[in-house]
Amino acid sequence: QKELRAGDGIAIQSGVIAEEEGAIVIGHALASTGDGEVATLVEHHLAPRDLPYGGSGEMRRALAGAMVPWISPGFAAIAEPSHAERMIASGSDRVKAWEVDERGELALSGYVHRFAHACLHVCGAFGMTPAYMRDQRRGFSTFETRLHLLAPPPGAGEGLVLRSGLTGAGTSSLRMVHEMRHAKSGERLALFHQSGVHFDMAARRSAPLPPGLREKAQALVLT
């Protein structure tokens, strides 16, 4: 909702905002400490999961009774791509030991960092290369993401492969989808939807894509 720059102070307030079919939904509001304006909203859906120390049912009931007011920004439905064959390879590596959480599983940051790198592969596929961005002082500014974890997270040493593609290309806006799979089994581990704009780094606002880049991008759209 608002851009923050290096050095800006931030404060995050969180609370339980809903219970959906046994899942607990937590809302996070990230605001600038300078003017108090909210810069980012996050909705975090925690699916039911067996806990090694028990008590999950009691914990969910207690959380559901502690809900706080929340105004959801709303999220439009996203259709599955009809031309998945146009997706490109956008990453291949393994989970590092320092990326796992206290359960020994890949932490959320490990997913997000990989998908952020995959975005650059998509941009390069239609000509928005690092050289273009340096020369033209352009970038890609993300304004919405959605991460869906589809299977148990991988552990340290497990191989991962990523594929990505465009699901929309407008005058300045771009929508992408990235998927992560287990390198050995091929199991689909996660999906990441990303929406953003072609960005003027000097003016700090969106800028129209050059016609040539827009045409190439539209030819790569998966739907």
N, C-alpha and C positions, 0 to 999 in steps of 0.2 A: 504493500500500500504506500510505502514511503521509502526513499533511498536513505541508507545510512552510510557514512563515510568513515575512513580510518580515524580512530581516536574518539568517535562518538561514544558516549556512555549509553548503556542499555540496561533495562530492567525487565524481567519476565515474571508475569503472574500466571499461575496455573490453577486449575480446579476441575473437578468432575462435572461434566456438562450434560451427560445423557447415559442411559443404559439401553442397549439395542440387542435384543435376543441373547441376553446373557453377557454380551460384551460391554465393557466399560469404555466410555468416550471421555477423553480428557482434552480440555481446551487450554491453549497457551497463547497469551497476548504479549508480544515483545514490543516495548515502547522505548523511545528516546528519553533519557533522563534530563535532557536539556529543556524540551518543551512538553514532554509528557504525551506526545502524539504516538498512537499505535502505528508501528511500521510493518508488522507481520502478524498474521493469525495462523495458528496451527490447530488442526483437529487430529487427535491421536486415538485410533481405535485399538483397544487391547482385547484380543479374542480370548475366550476361556481356555485355560491351559492347566493341566495337572501340576500341582506344586509338590516338591519333595517333602515339605514339612507340613502338608495338609492345610485345612482351614480355608481353602479357596472360596467355598460357598459363603462362609461367614464374612470373609473380607469383601466379597462383591456386594453383599447386602449392606455392609457398613458404608462402602463407597457410594452406593446408589442413594443412600439416605443423606449424603452430604453434597448434593448437587448445588451448583452456583448458576446464576443467570448467564445466558450466553446468546448472542445473536450470530447465527451462522451466516457466513458470506454466501453459502449455497454453491453447489457443484453440479455442473451439467454432466449428463451421462456421456461416457466415451465409448464409441463403437469399436469393435475388434477390426483391425485392418483387413481389407479384402485382398490386398496384394502383398502379403507378407514376404513373398519372394524378392521384393525390392529392398528388403532390409540389408544393411551392410554390416560386415564385421567391425566391431568398435571397441574390442578389448579382449585380452587373454592373459591371465596371470593366476596367481594362487594366493590364498589367504595367508597373511603374515601373522606371526605369533602376537605382535603388538596390536593387532586389529580386533582381537576377540575380547568378549566381555567376561564378567565373572562366571558365566555358565560355560565358557569355552567356545562360544559361538560368535560368528561375525557380528560385530556391533553395527548399529544403524549408520554410523559415520562411514563405515567401510563400504556400504551399499552406495550412499550418496556420493562419495568421492569418485567411485568408479563411473557412476552415471554422469557426473559432471564432466569427466574426461571424455566419455562417449559422445557428449554433445558436440565437442570440437571436431570429432570425426564426421559427424553429420554435416556440420557447417562446411567443412573442407570439401565434402562430396559435391556441393553445388557451387564451389568457387569462393566461399567465404573463408579463405585460408589465413593462417597467421600473418603471412606477408601482406595480404589485402588489408587485414585489420590494422596492422602497424602503419602502412602507407596512408590509408584513408581515415585513420583514427576512428575506427568503428569497432564495436563489440557486440556481444549477445547478452542481453539483460533478462534474466528469468523473473517472471512475476507469479508463477504458480507451478507447484509440483505436486505429484501424488505418487506415493510409494506403496506398493502392494506386496507384502511378503506372502508367497504362495506355498512354501514348504519350509521344513525346519532349516534354520540357518546352517551354513557349512562351518567347519572348524579349521584350525590352523593346518596349513599344508595342502588343503583341498584345492583343486584347480577349478577356475571359473572362466566362462567365455561369455561375451556380450555381443548382441546384435542390436542395431538401431535403425530408425527410419523416420521420415517426416509424415505427419498425419494432416498437416495443413500448412499452407504458405500464402499469406496475404500481402498487402502493400508493404507493411513493415513487420507484421507478426509471423511467428513460426511456432508450430506445435510439433512435438516429437514424442516418440515412444521408444523406450529402451527395455530390453529383456536380458536377464541374467540366467544362465543355465549352468548346471554342474558339468564340468568338462568330461568326466568319465561316464556318468550315467545318462547325461542329456536331460535330466529332470529340470523343469522350469522352476527356478527359485524365486524370482522377483520380477515385477514390472514397474517401470517408472515413467510416468507421463510428465512432460515438461512443456510449459508454454512461456514464450518470451518474445522479445522484439529485437530487431536490428537497431543498434544503439549508437548515437552520436556521442563519442567520449568527451568532446569539448563542450557541447551544448547541454549534455546530461539529459537527453530526451531521445525518444524513438525517432528513427529516420527511415524514409522509404528505401526499400531495396533497389539497387540499380536494375533496370529492366532485364539485362542479361542474366543476372543472378536469380531474379525472381522466376524467369522462365525455366531455368535449370532446376530450381527448387520445386516448382510445380510439377515438373516431369517426374520427380522422384516420389511424389506423395503416394502413400500406401493405400488410400481409400478412394 
